[in-house]
Amino acid sequence: AQSVTQLGSHVSVSEGALVLLRCNYSSSVPPYLFWYVQYPNQGLQLLLKYTSAATLVKGINGFEAEFKKSETSFHLTKPSAHMSDAAEYFCAVSDSSNTGKLIFGQGTTLQVKP
Amino acid sequence: DGGITQSPKYLFRKEGQNVTLSCEQNLNHDAMYWYRQDPGQGLRLIYYSQIVNDFQKGDIAEGYSVSREKKESFPLTVTSAQKNPTAFYLCASKEVSSGANVLTFGAGSRLTVL
């Protein structure tokens, strides 16, 4: 069965510092992987997705993630944090079937300090 | 603009009452999903439907019911059998022919049981 683990429920960085949010997955088949962002009391917005093309995936708002099969990881990074990046971030995995079912990690809340 | 509309945004319920959460999409997506979000637990799948008049249970379907009589609508009923219904509920949709399993989410409905 597929699963996702996000390391660290809360991450705090200073404005302008590197953002690194960690995600490890378990999947018996080549996975599709996703990062979503959620602002308070809102739905989820897709940041980026990996679908077996390039291993370095660029998303919106300057975020990117690298798929590392040997480490079963899909960590999210941004070189320089902005105050508007403060939100909750979810990593998710789905299999290659077309059911659309996603399995989500527990989420990581990013705090950005001025 | 195309999107998913969830209503109501906030809902209060007394114990023992059934409540229905509305989810309407104008994206012409075939598949629709209901997720439940609790703090620190990520999102968990309640029900999903890939075609009108058909739906499948997700991981936590007990105490919930759904219908899919129209392509654009996928209401969720939280019944009195649900032991702990207080949560944030998110509806999502996907075009079945899209191979990347990218879900589009609504803004959510927050249910509080008094």
Interface residues (C-beta under 8 A of the other chain):
Chain A: V4 S9 Y32 F34 Y36 N41 Q42 G43 L44 Q45 L46 K49 T51 F90 S94 N98 T99 G100 K101 L102 F104 G105 Q106 G107
Chain B: I4 Q6 A31 Y33 Y35 G40 Q41 G42 L43 R44 L45 Y48 Q50 G58 F88 L90 A92 K94 V96 G99 A100 N101 V102 L103 T104 F105 G106 A107 G108 R110
